[in-house]
Amino acid sequence: MKNPNYLFLAFLFLFSISLFAQNSDKLKTINIKGIVIEKVSKQPLEYATITFLNTSNLKTIAGGITNNKGEFTIATVPGVYTIKIEFISFRPTEIINKKLSENTNLGIIVLEEDATQLNQVEIRAEKSTVEIKLDKKVYNVGQDLMVKGGTVSDVLDNIPSVTVDVEGNVSLRGNNNVRILIDGRPSVAINIAEALRLIPADAIDKVEVITNPSARYDAEGGGGILNIILKKGKNNGVNGILILSAGTPENTGASGNINVRSEFSNIFATLGYNKRNNPGNTEVNQENFNPDGSFKSYVEERRTNNRKSEGFNGIMGIELYLNKSTTWINTLTLRNNNGDNPENIFFSITNADNSFIKTSRFNDLFRSSQDVEYATNFIKTFKKEGAKLTIDASFSQNRDKNNSNIFGNQIVPIFNFISSERTTNLQSQNRNLIQSDYVLPIGKNSQFEAGFRGNYLTLNTDFKVEEDVLGNNNFTINSNFTNIFEYVENVSALYSQFGSKINKFSYLFGLRFENSNIEVNQITLQDFNAKKYTNFFPSAFFTYEIKEGSSVSINYSKRITRPRDLFINPFSQYSSNINLFQGNPDLNPSLSDAFDLGYLKKWGKTTLSTSLYINRTSDAFQIVRKERGDLINGIPVIINTPFNLATDDKIGFEFTLNYSPYKWWRLNTNFNFFSNKTDGSYTYIKASNEIETINFNNSSSTWFARITSKVTLPYKIDFQTNGTYNAPQKVAQGTNKGVASMNLAFSKDILKDKGTLSFTVNDVFNSRKRINALRLPNVNSDMEMQWRERQLTLSFTYRFNKQKGDKEKSQKRENDSGGEDFQG
C-alpha cells in the first residue's frame, strides 16, 4: 500500500480486460434496475446482492445491492449475462443467459426463504438486526441506539437473555458461569468485567448468544457462551466510520474503523479513545446482636466513589487472499487503560449503651493495564463444497497494576489518627492458544467435523498490604494479606461431531475430550498444589421442522466451570477492613448437565422463540458470608468466600418475541422465569474456636423481563426505549430485592445520511442498583450499591464511502468467515 497508484492501475487493467471480453460496444453503458421482495410478506429486501456474471467463465462483471425499498440500479455494458440475486437465508435466484443491449427494468424479483438452512430465521423490519436460531441467537448491534458512545458492557446489557449487574458481572439466563469470547477466543484481560467496560461499543459487529453449545465449542462455561465478534470490514474499496461522543458524568470518546479491500487483500483497523468518570455510591445499614439475641450495636456505612478511566483500544489486521481457496488473516490488538478511584467510607456506630463513634476511611486507588494480542488464522477450502480446514493461533500478554493508599481516622468523640495503609497488586498474564478444525461434508445433507484445541495460561499476582500504625510514615508489611500467587492452567482438547438431515428431521452428535493440568501456588506461603483431571463432554441436538417457519428442538450438552483468579486467590482485595473478599485455593471445578427444549415460530410480522431449560450443576460455586469471629471498633468482621456446594438445580422458561406491527415500529420482548434449588452446607471454625455450620438448602424462583421499542418519528427521528425488571429472589443467606430500570435514545440522520446524531440516557430514573438483605445468626445487614449513576451521552457518527446501515458485503469467497468459525 505504499503507492496506491499501483492498486488503481491494477484495477484499471482488470476492468479493461473484462470490458474487452464483452461482445458488444465496449464504450456503451446501460442501466439495469429492478425490485427485490420477500415472497411471504411481500416486503422489500434491503441489502440483497445482485451480481452480473459472464456466461462463459462465470466471472463477475458488475454488481450492487438493494436500497431500503428493495430497489437497485446497476450500470454495466451490453452483453449476455447470468444474473444472480441473493440474500442471506433465502434461496438465490438466477436469470440465465439474459441479453441486455439497452436500459432495462427487470421488474419485481421474488426471493423465497431457504428451509434447508437449518434452524435459521432472520428478523427484518427496516434493518436486519437479529438472527434467531434454535441453538443460538446472533445480534447485530450496529443499529442499536442505546449503545452509542458506550462500551461492550452496555451492549451486552441490551441483549435478550443477557444481564449485566451493577458490578459488571455478566449472566446468561440468570447463570453467571458464562464464557466470554472475543472473535472466538478467550478474553486476554485478567479482570473480564473491567475489560468489557473498556472496549468501545462501536468496535463490535455482532454478539452470538450460545445457550447450549455443541462439542466444537470450548467446554468452559456452565451457563453458556457469549461470543463478541469485532468489526473487520468487508465492503470493497476504502470506507469507514468515525464516531465522537461526549456526556455527563464525563464520558468523552472518539473511535473509528476503516477498511481497504481489494481482490487480493482486506486491511482493517478499529481505533478508540475514551475518558470516563463513573460516580457511584453504597449504603449499608447493619444491626449486630449478642449470642443471646440482645441488641449490641447499629452501624451505618456510606461509600462514595468516582471511578475514572482513560484508555486506548486498537485493533489492526490484514486478510490476504492467497488464492481462491486460501485466506490468511493476521490481527494485532492493543489496549491501554489508566484510572483512579478515590473512595470515601464513613462508619457511624451506635452501641447498646447509646455511646457513639464515627470513623472514616479514604481509599485512593490507582490502576493501569496493558493488553497485547497477536492472532493468526489460516483458512483453506477444498473442491468438495463445504470442506474446510482452519488453523488458528493467538499469543497474548496482559499487565495490571493497582496501587491504593488508605487512611483511617476516628472522628467522634475526638479526631484521632487510627492508621494508614497502602496496597500494591501487580498481575501479569500470558495466554497462548492454538487450534485446528476440519469440516468434511458427506453426501448431500451430512457433515463430519473434528478438531484440536490447546489453551495454555499462566497468571501471576503479587499482592501486598503495608501498615503505618504510628503515623510516622514508617510502613510495615501485614503478612495476613500479603502473598505472591501463581495460577497455571493448561487444557488440551479433542472433539468430533457428526450431523445429518433426513427430510424434516436433523440431528447432531458430538463428543469432546479435555485434559486439564492446573497448578495453584502460593509462593510466599510455600503452599503448592497441582490438580490433574480429564473429562468427556458429550452433546446431542435434535431438530424437527414442523412446517416452513416452525421448528422444535431438544438439545443436551455437558459443561465445566473452572475457578480462576479472584475465586481462588485468598490475597487479592483489601478495601474495607470489616467486609473482606477472600478466595479459596481449594475450590474445585463445577460440572453442569444442560438440557434445552426449544420451539421457533414465525408468522407474518412476528417471530417467537421459546425455550424450556434445565441445568444441573455439581460442585457449584456458592459465596458464603461468614463472621470471622473478631471485632474492629466493635464491628464484626465479615468474610465473603466461595466454596463448592453439593448441587445447584435450575429449571426455567424463556421466550423472545419480535414484532413489527408497522414499518416504523419494532418491538422486542424477552422474558425469563427460573427456579433455583441448592443443596449443601458449609462448616467452619471461627477465630473464637467456635464451630458453625451454615445450611444452604434453599429453593427460590425469580424472573427477568426486558422490552425494547424502536419507533421512527416524523422528520425521520428514531426513538428507542428499553425497560428492564429483575424480580426479587430469595437466597440462602437473605434476599436480593427487585430492581427496575429504563434507558432511552434519540437518533437523527444529517448530512445526506452520511452523518447521525444520537442522544442517549442510561438509567433514566437512577434506579440501577444491587439491593440485598443479609441475614446471619448475629447480623442483619441491608445494602444498596450503585456502580454508575444516570448518564447522558451525545454522539456524532460520520460515514465515508458507506451508507447508513450498510450490510457488510463480502466477496464471493467460501472462507470469508469474519472470525465466526474460530469457536473451538
C-alpha positions in Angstrom: 0.0 0.0 0.0 3.0 2.3 -0.2 1.9 3.6 -3.6 -1.9 3.5 -4.0 -1.5 4.3 -7.7 -0.3 0.7 -8.3 -3.7 -0.5 -7.0 -5.5 1.9 -9.2 -3.6 0.8 -12.3 -4.1 -2.9 -11.5 -7.8 -2.3 -11.1 -8.0 -0.4 -14.3 -6.1 -3.2 -16.1 -8.5 -5.9 -14.9 -11.5 -3.7 -15.6 -10.3 -3.2 -19.2 -9.9 -6.9 -19.7 -13.5 -7.6 -18.5 -14.8 -4.9 -20.9 -12.8 -6.4 -23.8 -14.5 -9.8 -23.1 -17.9 -8.4 -24.0 -19.2 -8.9 -27.5 -21.0 -5.6 -27.6 -19.9 -2.0 -27.9 -17.2 -1.5 -25.3 -17.8 2.1 -24.7 -21.6 2.0 -24.2 -23.0 1.8 -20.6 -26.6 0.8 -19.8 -28.6 0.8 -16.5 -30.4 -2.3 -15.2 -32.9 -1.8 -12.5 -35.5 -3.8 -10.5 -37.0 -4.5 -7.1 -36.4 -7.5 -4.8 -39.1 -8.5 -2.3 -39.8 -11.4 0.1 -42.3 -14.0 -1.1 -44.4 -14.3 2.1 -44.7 -10.8 3.4 -44.2 -9.0 0.1 -41.8 -6.7 2.0 -38.8 -5.2 0.1 -35.4 -6.8 0.9 -32.7 -4.3 1.7 -29.1 -5.2 1.0 -30.0 -8.1 -1.3 -27.0 -8.7 -3.6 -27.3 -8.6 -7.5 -24.4 -10.0 -9.5 -23.9 -9.9 -13.3 -21.8 -12.9 -14.4 -20.0 -13.6 -17.6 -21.9 -16.7 -19.1 -18.8 -18.4 -20.3 -16.5 -18.3 -17.3 -18.9 -17.0 -14.6 -16.6 -14.1 -13.7 -18.2 -11.1 -12.1 -18.7 -8.2 -14.5 -20.8 -5.9 -12.3 -23.0 -5.9 -9.2 -24.6 -4.0 -6.4 -27.1 -4.1 -3.5 -30.7 -3.0 -3.0 -31.7 0.1 -1.0 -34.3 0.2 1.8 -37.1 0.0 -0.7 -35.6 -3.2 -2.3 -34.7 -1.2 -5.4 -31.4 -1.5 -7.4 -29.9 0.3 -10.3 -26.7 -1.1 -11.7 -24.5 0.2 -14.6 -22.9 -2.3 -16.9 -22.0 -2.8 -20.6 -24.3 -4.5 -23.2 -23.9 -8.3 -23.3 -25.3 -11.7 -22.3 -25.3 -12.3 -18.6 -26.2 -14.7 -15.9 -27.8 -12.5 -13.2 -27.7 -13.8 -9.7 -29.9 -12.4 -6.9 -29.0 -13.4 -3.3 -30.0 -12.7 0.3 -28.8 -14.5 3.4 -31.1 -17.4 4.4 -33.1 -17.1 1.1 -32.9 -19.3 -1.9 -30.8 -17.5 -4.6 -32.5 -16.7 -7.9 -30.7 -16.8 -11.3 -31.7 -15.3 -14.6 -29.8 -17.3 -17.2 -28.4 -16.0 -20.5 -30.2 -12.7 -20.3 -29.3 -10.5 -23.3 -29.0 -6.8 -22.3 -28.5 -4.2 -25.0 -30.3 -1.2 -23.6 -31.6 0.3 -20.3 -33.8 -2.5 -18.9 -36.2 -2.9 -16.0 -36.2 -6.5 -14.7 -39.4 -5.8 -12.7 -40.2 -7.4 -9.3 -37.9 -10.3 -8.3 -39.3 -12.6 -5.5 -37.0 -14.5 -3.1 -38.2 -17.4 -1.0 -36.8 -18.4 2.4 -34.5 -21.4 2.2 -35.8 -24.1 4.6 -32.7 -26.1 4.1 -30.7 -23.6 6.1 -31.4 -25.4 9.4 -32.9 -23.6 12.3 -32.4 -20.1 10.9 -35.0 -17.4 10.8 -33.9 -13.8 10.2 -36.0 -11.0 11.7 -36.4 -7.9 9.5 -38.0 -4.6 9.9 -36.3 -1.6 8.3 -32.9 -3.1 9.3 -31.7 -6.7 9.8 -30.7 -6.7 13.5 -31.0 -10.2 14.8 -30.9 -13.8 13.6 -32.7 -16.3 15.8 -31.7 -19.9 15.6 -32.7 -22.8 17.8 -29.1 -23.3 19.1 -28.0 -19.6 19.3 -29.0 -16.0 18.6 -26.9 -13.6 16.6 -27.4 -9.9 17.4 -26.1 -7.2 15.0 -25.6 -4.3 17.3 -24.8 -1.6 14.7 -28.3 -0.1 14.7 -28.9 -0.2 18.5 -29.2 3.4 19.6 -28.7 2.5 23.2 -25.0 1.7 22.9 -23.8 4.8 21.0 -20.8 6.1 23.0 -21.0 3.2 25.3 -18.9 0.0 25.9 -19.2 -3.7 25.4 -20.7 -4.0 28.8 -23.5 -1.7 27.7 -24.0 -3.7 24.5 -24.4 -7.0 26.5 -26.9 -5.4 28.9 -29.2 -4.6 25.9 -29.2 -8.2 24.5 -32.1 -10.6 25.4 -31.2 -13.4 27.8 -28.2 -11.5 29.0 -28.0 -9.3 32.1 -25.1 -7.3 33.5 -25.2 -6.4 37.2 -24.0 -3.1 38.7 -20.5 -4.5 39.2 -20.2 -5.6 35.6 -20.7 -9.3 36.1 -22.4 -11.0 33.1 -25.2 -13.6 33.4 -26.9 -15.6 30.8 -30.5 -16.7 31.7 -29.6 -15.9 35.4 -26.5 -18.0 35.4 -23.2 -16.1 35.9 -20.9 -19.0 34.8 -20.6 -17.6 31.3 -17.7 -18.0 29.0 -16.8 -14.7 27.3 -15.1 -15.0 23.9 -13.9 -12.2 21.6 -13.7 -13.3 18.0 -14.0 -16.9 19.2 -11.0 -16.6 21.6 -11.0 -16.1 25.4 -10.6 -12.5 26.5 -6.9 -11.6 27.2 -7.9 -9.5 30.2 -7.3 -10.5 33.7 -10.5 -8.8 35.0 -13.1 -9.6 32.3 -15.8 -7.4 33.9 -13.5 -4.4 33.9 -12.2 -5.2 30.3 -15.8 -5.2 28.9 -16.1 -1.6 30.1 -13.0 -0.5 28.2 -13.8 -1.8 24.7 -16.0 0.8 22.8 -19.3 -0.5 21.6 -18.6 0.9 18.2 -15.9 -1.8 17.8 -18.5 -4.6 17.8 -20.1 -6.1 14.8 -22.3 -8.7 16.5 -22.8 -10.9 19.5 -23.5 -14.6 19.4 -25.6 -15.9 22.4 -25.0 -19.6 22.6 -27.1 -21.0 25.5 -26.3 -24.7 24.9 -23.0 -25.1 22.9 -22.1 -28.2 20.9 -18.9 -30.2 21.1 -17.0 -28.0 18.7 -17.1 -25.1 21.3 -14.9 -24.8 24.4 -16.5 -26.8 27.2 -15.8 -23.9 29.6 -18.8 -22.0 30.9 -21.6 -23.9 32.7 -24.1 -21.1 31.8 -23.2 -20.9 28.1 -21.1 -18.8 25.8 -21.2 -15.2 24.6 -19.0 -14.7 21.5 -18.3 -11.0 20.7 -17.4 -10.5 17.0 -15.4 -7.3 16.3 -15.7 -5.3 13.1 -13.2 -6.1 10.4 -14.9 -4.5 7.4 -15.7 -6.4 4.2 -17.0 -3.7 1.8 -15.0 -3.3 -1.3 -12.8 -0.2 -1.7 -12.0 2.3 1.1 -14.7 3.0 3.6 -15.2 3.6 7.3 -16.9 5.3 10.2 -15.9 8.0 12.7 -17.8 8.4 16.0 -17.4 11.2 18.5 -19.2 11.2 21.9 -19.4 13.3 25.0 -21.6 13.0 28.1 -22.2 13.7 31.7 -20.9 12.4 34.1 -17.8 12.6 31.9 -18.0 10.3 29.0 -15.7 11.5 26.2 -14.7 9.3 23.4 -13.5 9.1 19.8 -13.5 5.9 17.8 -13.3 4.9 14.2 -13.0 1.9 11.9 -11.7 1.8 8.4 -11.1 -1.0 5.8 -9.4 -1.0 2.5 -10.5 -4.0 0.5 -9.3 -5.2 -2.9 -9.4 -8.5 -4.8 -6.3 -9.7 -3.1 -6.5 -8.3 0.5 -8.5 -6.6 3.1 -6.8 -4.2 5.5 -8.9 -3.2 8.5 -8.5 -1.2 11.7 -10.5 0.0 14.6 -9.1 2.7 16.9 -10.8 4.1 20.0 -10.0 6.6 22.8 -12.2 7.2 25.9 -12.2 9.2 29.1 -14.9 8.4 31.6 -15.9 9.1 35.2 -18.4 6.8 36.8 -19.6 8.1 40.2 -21.1 5.5 42.4 -22.3 5.0 46.0 -23.0 2.3 48.6 -25.2 2.3 51.7 -25.1 -0.4 54.3 -27.3 -0.4 57.5 -26.4 -3.2 59.8 -27.7 -4.5 63.2 -25.4 -6.6 65.4 -26.7 -8.8 68.2 -25.1 -10.7 71.1 -25.2 -14.5 71.2 -28.2 -14.3 73.5 -30.1 -12.3 70.9 -29.9 -8.9 72.7 -29.0 -5.8 70.8 -25.4 -4.9 70.6 -24.8 -2.1 68.1 -26.1 -0.4 65.0 -23.7 0.5 62.1 -24.3 2.8 59.1 -21.7 2.6 56.3 -21.7 5.1 53.5 -19.4 5.0 50.5 -18.9 7.4 47.6 -16.5 6.9 44.8 -15.5 8.2 41.4 -14.2 5.5 39.0 -12.2 7.5 36.5 -10.5 5.9 33.5 -8.7 6.9 30.3 -8.0 4.3 27.7 -7.0 3.5 24.2 -8.1 0.5 22.1 -6.6 -0.5 18.8 -7.3 -3.5 16.5 -5.4 -3.7 13.3 -5.2 -6.5 10.8 -5.0 -7.8 7.2 -6.7 -10.6 5.3 -4.6 -11.9 2.5 -6.4 -13.9 -0.2 -3.6 -16.2 -1.3 -5.7 -17.8 -3.9 -9.4 -18.6 -4.5 -9.4 -21.2 -1.7 -6.9 -19.9 0.8 -7.1 -16.9 3.2 -4.5 -15.9 5.8 -5.7 -13.4 8.5 -3.3 -11.6 10.9 -4.6 -9.4 13.7 -2.9 -7.2 16.3 -4.9 -5.9 19.3 -3.6 -3.3 21.7 -5.3 -1.9 24.8 -4.1 0.6 27.4 -6.0 2.0 30.3 -5.2 4.2 33.3 -7.5 5.3 36.0 -8.1 6.1 39.7 -10.9 5.6 42.1 -11.0 7.8 45.1 -13.4 6.3 47.6 -14.7 7.8 50.9 -16.0 5.4 53.5 -17.8 6.6 56.6 -18.9 4.4 59.6 -21.4 5.6 62.3 -21.6 3.2 65.2 -24.3 3.3 67.9 -23.8 0.9 70.8 -26.4 -0.6 73.1 -25.4 1.8 75.9 -26.0 4.8 73.5 -22.3 5.5 73.1 -21.5 6.8 69.7 -18.4 6.7 67.5 -17.7 7.7 63.9 -14.8 6.6 61.8 -13.7 7.3 58.2 -11.5 5.6 55.7 -10.3 7.1 52.5 -9.1 4.7 49.8 -7.3 6.3 46.8 -6.8 3.5 44.2 -4.7 4.0 41.0 -4.7 1.4 38.3 -3.2 0.7 34.9 -3.5 -2.1 32.5 -1.9 -3.1 29.1 -3.1 -5.8 26.8 -1.4 -7.0 23.6 -2.5 -9.9 21.4 -1.4 -11.3 18.1 -3.7 -13.7 16.3 -3.1 -15.5 13.0 -5.8 -17.6 11.2 -5.3 -19.8 8.1 -8.4 -20.9 6.2 -8.3 -23.4 3.4 -11.3 -24.6 1.4 -11.4 -27.6 -0.9 -13.0 -28.6 -4.2 -15.7 -30.5 -2.3 -18.3 -27.9 -1.4 -18.3 -27.2 2.3 -15.0 -28.9 3.0 -12.7 -26.6 5.0 -9.6 -26.7 7.2 -8.7 -23.9 9.6 -5.6 -23.4 11.7 -5.6 -20.7 14.3 -3.2 -19.4 16.9 -3.1 -16.4 19.3 -0.5 -15.2 21.7 -1.3 -12.5 24.4 0.1 -10.7 27.4 -1.7 -8.7 30.0 -0.2 -6.5 32.7 -2.3 -4.9 35.5 -1.0 -2.7 38.3 -3.1 -1.4 41.2 -1.9 0.8 44.0 -4.0 2.3 46.8 -3.5 4.5 49.8 -5.9 4.0 52.7 -6.2 6.5 55.5 -8.3 5.8 58.6 -9.5 8.4 61.2 -11.7 8.3 64.3 -13.9 11.4 64.1 -16.2 11.2 67.2 -15.8 11.9 70.1 -12.5 13.4 69.1 -10.4 13.5 66.0 -7.8 10.7 66.3 -5.5 9.1 63.8 -6.1 5.3 63.5 -3.8 4.1 60.8 -2.5 4.5 57.2 -2.3 1.5 54.9 -1.3 1.0 51.3 -1.7 -1.9 49.0 0.0 -3.0 45.8 -1.4 -5.5 43.4 0.8 -6.5 40.4 -0.7 -9.0 37.9 0.7 -10.5 34.8 -1.0 -13.0 32.5 0.3 -14.9 29.5 -2.1 -16.9 27.3 -1.2 -19.0 24.2 -3.8 -20.7 22.2 -3.6 -23.0 19.2 -6.3 -24.9 17.4 -7.3 -26.6 14.2 -10.7 -27.6 12.8 -11.6 -29.7 9.8 -15.1 -29.9 8.2 -16.0 -32.6 5.7 -19.4 -32.8 4.1 -20.7 -36.4 3.5 -23.3 -36.9 0.9 -25.9 -34.2 0.4 -27.1 -33.4 3.9 -24.5 -34.8 6.3 -21.3 -33.4 7.8 -18.4 -34.6 9.9 -16.2 -32.3 11.9 -13.1 -32.8 14.1 -10.5 -30.6 15.8 -7.9 -29.9 18.4 -7.5 -27.0 20.8 -4.7 -26.2 23.2 -5.2 -23.3 25.8 -2.2 -22.5 28.0 -2.5 -19.8 30.7 -0.1 -18.5 33.4 -1.3 -15.8 35.8 0.9 -14.3 38.5 -0.4 -12.0 41.3 1.9 -10.1 43.7 -0.4 -8.6 46.4 1.0 -6.7 49.3 -0.6 -4.7 52.2 1.5 -2.4 54.3 0.5 -0.5 57.5 1.6 2.7 59.3 0.1 2.4 62.8 2.0 5.3 64.4 1.5 7.9 61.7 5.3 8.5 61.1 5.3 7.2 57.5 7.0 4.0 58.6 5.2 1.2 56.8 5.5 -2.5 57.8 4.1 -5.5 55.8 0.8 -7.0 57.0 1.5 -10.7 56.5 -2.2 -11.6 56.8 -2.9 -10.0 53.4 0.4 -10.4 51.6 1.4 -13.2 49.2 2.7 -14.0 45.7 0.2 -16.2 43.9 0.6 -18.2 40.7 -2.1 -19.9 38.7 -1.2 -22.2 35.7 -3.9 -23.7 33.5 -3.0 -26.0 30.6 -6.0 -27.5 28.8 -5.8 -29.7 25.7 -8.9 -30.8 23.9 -10.0 -33.0 21.0 -13.5 -33.1 19.6 -15.5 -34.7 16.8 -19.1 -34.4 15.8 -21.4 -35.7 13.0 -24.7 -34.2 11.8 -27.2 -35.1 9.2 -30.7 -34.1 7.9 -33.3 -36.7 6.9 -36.3 -34.9 5.3 -37.6 -32.6 8.1 -35.5 -34.2 10.9 -31.9 -33.3 11.6 -29.5 -34.4 14.3 -26.0 -33.6 15.5 -23.9 -35.8 17.9 -20.6 -34.7 19.4 -18.0 -35.7 21.9 -15.3 -33.5 23.3 -12.3 -34.7 25.4 -10.4 -32.2 27.6 -7.3 -32.9 29.7 -6.6 -30.3 32.4 -3.4 -29.6 34.3 -3.8 -27.0 37.0 -1.3 -25.5 39.4 -2.3 -23.3 42.3 0.8 -22.0 44.0 1.1 -19.6 47.0 4.7 -18.6 46.6 5.2 -16.6 49.8 3.5 -19.3 52.0 5.3 -22.1 50.1 2.0 -23.8 49.5 2.0 -25.6 46.2 -1.0 -27.6 44.8 -1.4 -29.4 41.5 -4.7 -30.7 40.1 -5.0 -33.0 37.0 -8.2 -34.3 35.6 -9.7 -35.5 32.4 -13.3 -35.1 31.3 -15.6 -36.2 28.4 -18.2 -33.7 27.2 -21.0 -35.3 25.1 -23.6 -33.2 23.2 -26.7 -34.1 21.2 -29.0 -31.9 19.2 -32.3 -32.9 17.5 -34.5 -30.6 15.3 -37.8 -31.3 13.6 -39.2 -28.8 11.1 -43.0 -28.9 11.6 -43.6 -26.7 8.6 -42.0 -23.7 7.0 -41.2 -21.2 9.7 -41.9 -23.5 12.5 -39.4 -25.9 14.3 -39.0 -27.7 17.5 -35.7 -28.9 19.0 -34.3 -30.8 22.0 -30.6 -30.4 23.0 -28.1 -31.7 25.6 -24.6 -30.8 26.5 -22.1 -31.2 29.4 -20.1 -28.2 30.6 -17.4 -27.3 33.0 -16.6 -24.1 35.0 -13.0 -23.8 36.3 -12.4 -21.4 39.2 -9.9 -18.6 38.5 -8.2 -15.5 39.8 -10.4 -13.8 42.4 -12.2 -17.0 43.4 -9.1 -19.0 44.3 -6.6 -16.2 45.4 -7.0 -15.6 49.2 -4.9 -12.4 48.8 -6.3 -10.2 46.2 -8.5 -7.5 47.7 -8.4 -5.1 50.7 -10.7 -2.1 50.6 -12.9 -2.4 53.6 -11.3 -3.9 56.8 -14.6 -5.2 58.0 -16.1 -6.6 54.8 -13.5 -8.7 53.1 -13.5 -11.0 50.0 -11.2 -14.0 50.3 -10.6 -16.6 47.5 -10.5 -20.3 48.1 -7.4 -22.1 46.6 -9.1 -25.5 47.3 -12.0 -24.7 45.1 -12.8 -27.5 42.5 -14.3 -27.0 39.1 -18.1 -27.5 38.8 -19.7 -29.7 36.1 -23.1 -29.0 34.5 -25.6 -31.0 32.5 -27.7 -28.7 30.4 -31.0 -29.7 28.7 -33.0 -27.4 26.4 -36.3 -27.9 24.7 -36.9 -25.1 22.1 -39.7 -24.0 19.8 -39.4 -21.5 17.0 -42.4 -20.0 15.1 -42.5 -17.3 12.5 -45.7 -15.9 11.1 -46.3 -12.6 9.3 -44.6 -9.8 11.2 -44.0 -11.8 14.3 -41.3 -14.3 15.4 -41.5 -16.3 18.7 -38.6 -18.2 20.1 -39.2 -20.2 23.3 -37.1 -22.5 25.5 -37.6 -24.7 28.4 -34.2 -25.4 30.0 -32.8 -27.5 32.9 -29.3 -27.1 34.3 -28.0 -29.4 37.0 -24.6 -28.4 38.4 -22.5 -30.5 40.8 -19.8 -28.8 43.0 -21.5 -25.4 42.1 -19.8 -22.3 43.3 -21.5 -20.5 46.2 -20.5 -17.4 48.1 -20.7 -17.7 51.9 -20.7 -14.6 54.1 -19.4 -15.6 57.5 -18.3 -13.8 60.7 -14.6 -14.1 61.2 -15.1 -14.0 64.9 -13.4 -10.8 65.8 -14.3 -7.1 66.0 -12.8 -3.9 64.7 -14.0 -0.9 66.6 -16.9 -3.1 67.9 -17.9 -4.1 64.4 -18.0 -7.8 63.5 -15.6 -8.6 60.5 -17.5 -10.3 57.7 -15.6 -12.5 55.2 -17.1 -13.4 51.7 -15.6 -16.6 50.3 -16.6 -19.2 47.6 -16.9 -22.9 48.3 -18.2 -26.0 46.4 -21.8 -26.6 47.1 -23.2 -30.1 46.7 -25.7 -29.4 43.9 -27.4 -26.5 42.2 -30.5 -27.2 40.1 -32.0 -24.6 37.8 -35.2 -25.0 35.7 -36.5 -22.2 33.6 -38.6 -21.0 30.8 -37.7 -18.2 28.4 -39.3 -16.6 25.4 -38.2 -13.9 22.9 -40.9 -12.2 20.9 -40.1 -9.9 17.9 -43.0 -8.0 16.5 -43.1 -5.3 13.8 -46.7 -4.0 13.6 -45.7 -1.3 11.2 -42.7 -0.4 9.1 -42.0 2.5 11.6 -42.3 0.5 14.8 -40.4 -2.5 16.1 -40.9 -4.3 19.4 -38.6 -6.9 21.0 -39.5 -8.6 24.3 -37.6 -11.1 26.3 -38.9 -12.9 29.4 -37.1 -15.4 31.6 -38.5 -17.2 34.6 -36.4 -19.7 36.5 -36.5 -21.7 39.8 -33.3 -22.4 41.6 -32.7 -25.2 44.2 -29.5 -25.5 46.1 -28.5 -28.4 48.4 -25.4 -28.3 50.7 -23.9 -26.8 53.8 -20.8 -25.0 54.9 -18.9 -25.7 58.2 -16.1 -23.5 59.5 -14.2 -22.7 62.7 -14.4 -19.1 63.9 -11.5 -17.2 65.4 -13.0 -17.9 68.8 -12.7 -21.7 68.1 -16.5 -22.0 67.8 -17.8 -24.4 65.1 -20.5 -23.0 62.9 -22.5 -24.7 60.2 -24.5 -22.7 57.6 -27.3 -24.6 55.8 -27.6 -23.7 52.1 -30.6 -25.9 51.4 -32.8 -23.4 49.6 -35.5 -23.2 46.9 -36.4 -19.9 45.2 -37.7 -18.6 42.0 -37.4 -15.3 40.2 -38.0 -13.7 36.8 -36.5 -11.2 34.5 -38.2 -9.1 31.7 -37.0 -6.7 29.1 -38.9 -4.8 26.4 -37.4 -2.7 23.7 -39.3 -0.4 21.4 -38.0 1.4 18.4 -40.2 4.0 16.6 -39.5 6.2 13.6 -40.9 9.6 14.4 -41.7 12.5 12.0 -38.7 14.1 10.4 -37.0 10.7 10.4 -36.1 10.8 14.1 -35.6 7.3 15.6 -36.7 6.9 19.2 -35.8 3.8 21.2 -36.8 2.9 24.7 -35.6 0.0 26.8 -37.3 -1.2 30.1 -35.9 -3.9 32.4 -37.1 -5.5 35.6 -35.2 -8.0 37.7 -37.7 -9.6 40.2 -36.8 -10.3 43.9 -35.1 -13.6 44.7 -34.6 -15.4 48.0 -31.1 -16.7 48.5 -29.7 -18.9 51.3 -28.5 -16.1 53.5 -31.0 -13.4 52.7 -32.9 -11.8 49.8 -32.0 -9.9 46.6 -34.6 -7.2 46.1 -36.3 -6.4 42.8 -34.9 -3.6 40.6 -36.5 -1.8 37.6 -34.6 0.5 35.2 -35.1 2.3 31.9 -32.9 3.6 29.1 -33.9 5.8 26.1 -32.3 7.2 23.0 -33.0 9.5 20.1 -31.3 9.5 16.7 -31.4 11.8 13.6 -29.6 11.4 10.2 -27.9 14.5 8.8 -25.5 15.5 6.0 -27.5 13.5 3.4 -27.5 10.4 5.6 -23.7 10.3 5.9 -23.9 11.6 9.5 -26.0 10.7 12.5 -26.6 12.5 15.8 -27.6 10.3 18.8 -28.7 11.2 22.3 -28.9 8.5 25.0 -30.0 8.5 28.6 -28.7 5.5 30.6 -30.7 4.7 33.7 -33.4 7.3 33.3 -34.6 7.0 36.9 -31.2 6.5 38.5 -32.5 3.1 39.8 -30.0 0.5 38.7 -28.7 -0.8 42.0 -27.8 -4.0 43.7 -30.2 -4.2 46.7 -29.9 -7.1 49.1 -30.7 -8.1 52.7 -28.3 -10.3 54.6 -29.5 -12.4 57.5 -26.8 -14.1 59.6 -27.3 -15.5 63.2 -25.9 -12.3 64.8 -26.1 -9.8 61.9 -28.8 -8.2 59.9 -27.5 -6.1 57.1 -29.2 -4.2 54.3 -27.2 -2.9 51.4 -27.8 -0.7 48.3 -24.9 -0.4 45.8 -24.9 1.7 42.7 -21.9 1.3 40.4 -22.8 4.1 38.0 -25.2 6.9 38.3 -27.5 8.1 35.5 -25.5 9.1 32.4 -26.4 11.3 29.4 -24.4 10.9 26.1 -24.4 12.8 22.8 -22.7 11.2 19.9 -22.0 12.0 16.3 -21.3 9.4 13.6 -19.9 10.1 10.2 -19.6 7.5 7.4 -17.4 7.9 4.4 -17.9 5.8 1.3 -20.5 3.9 3.2 -24.3 4.4 3.6 -26.2 4.2 6.8 -26.7 0.6 7.9 -24.6 -0.8 5.0 -24.6 -4.6 5.4 -21.0 -5.8 5.1 -21.0 -7.3 1.5 -18.2 -9.9 1.3 -16.7 -11.1 -1.9 -17.8 -14.5 -3.1 -15.3 -16.5 -1.0 -16.3 -19.6 0.9 -13.6 -18.9 3.5 -14.8 -15.4 4.4 -15.8 -16.2 7.9 -15.1 -12.9 9.6 -13.9 -14.7 12.7 -17.1 -16.6 13.4 -15.6 -20.0 12.7 -12.9 -19.7 15.4 -15.1 -21.4 18.0 -13.2 -24.4 19.1 
